Amino acid sequence: MSATAAITQPATDTVLSVNNIEVIYDHVILVLKGVSLTVPRGGIVAILGANGAGKTTTLKAISNLLKAERGEVTKGSIEFEGTRVDTLSPNDLVRRGCIQVMEGRHCFAHLTIEENLMTGAFTRRDGNAAIKRDLEKIYDIFPRLRQRRTSVAGYTSGGEQQMCAVGRAMMSKPRMILLDEPSMGLAPQIVEEIFEIVMRLNRDEGVSFLVAEQNTNMALKYATYGYIMETGRIVMDGEAKSLRENEDVKEFYLGVSEGAKKSFRDVKSYKRRKRWLA
């Protein structure tokens, strides 16, 4: 199956709706300004932008992890499967089927790969047999984790730790995963492998994904829809194909300029501005 053939569903069948939210840290620092986005059931949606644009804060607002960093949603609302969830605890949200895979993987370094995976099932109440079946399914999806199941996670590679973090999230039986910067610190080949796994989980397990990613080219290859963020607000959104073909996106996010290539000597005098800042 091609990367561009990921599951798409009607836009009206929405699993996540973020409605005009504002996020403030320490009661004074405005970080997000009127951010709105939706994720269709069974879709892969990307939040794109440079470091510091507000992508991670958006994911933490959805997963209710802001309070640990003295942040809060002060305006707007967040709905998961039609129910407002911005007042719930992170545990409650996980039980409802929405879980975040943090930037930087954050495996438990002193535990084995299998012990890490098992921590993902801590909210489940469907019995050990069901959990063991799902563990075997994770090993089928991530054969490299099966090989490293008894290895201490802190001594595995970055790619294996990222697979472990996604596998751990899958052990909670999610309907949606918030995936933060999956490509960070990984070789291009491993990044491609991670995104292929995301597409497989989306296609075969029906898991919806909201992916925050700086690697715009890779994200738009696998996503069905994208939002571009700058300085805490959405500046552009659209179908992944249309974003890939947009001249501003090509130049400012994909590193492809329209027309003839410009020499290094021309860079300082290059005056074009992003249209949304004009």
Secondary structure, 3 states (H helix, E strand, C coil): CCHHHCCCCCCCCEEEEEEEEEEEECCCEEEEEEEEEEEECCCEEEEECCCCCCHHHHHHHHHCCHHHHCEEEEEEEEEECCEECCCCCHHHHHHHCEEEECCCCCCCCCCEHHHHHHHCCCCCCCCHHHHHHHHHHHHHHCHHHHHCCCCEHHHCCHHHHHHHHHHHHHCCCCCEEEEECCCCCCCHHHHHHHHHHHHHHHHHHCCEEEEEECCHHHHHHHCCEEEEEECCEEEEEEEHHHHHHCHHHHHHCCCCCCCCCCCHHHHHHCCCCCHHHC
